[in-house]
Amino acid sequence: MAYDTSLADRITDLLTSRRIRFTTKAMMGGLCFMVNDKMCMGVTQQRLMVRLDPAEEAESLKRPGCGPMDFTGRPMKGYVFVQPEGHDSEQDLRHWVDLALAFNPKAKASKKRASSSK
């Protein structure tokens, strides 16, 4: 299993109950939740990935289970991983979803790749 489907279902339920329009996309060995065509949060293994306001990152890193998102050997600014102890309770998961949704309107969408025509 590449990602925790139970965690993905919990996120889906939260977003759906709030009537947030979203899509999911297989990415980085996990599942990303896209809101307004922008990466908002995701699940890899048992970790929650959260895209948040970089100004809130330092404070967020003090929360249990939270650490920098590091795929390439250096942390990505504005992204954190949250281990299960930091998202197991519904209150904790809601906190992270709220942070990601609050930042989403300010987040930049990734550039679309031009398709090559042959």
Buried (B, 14 or more C-beta within 10 A) or exposed (E): EEBBEEBBEBBBEBBEEEEBEBEBEEEBEBBBBBBEEBBBBBBBBBBBBBBBBEEBBEEBEEBEBBBEBEEEEEBBEBBBBBBBEBBBEEEBBBBBBEBBBEBBEEBEEEEEEEEEEE
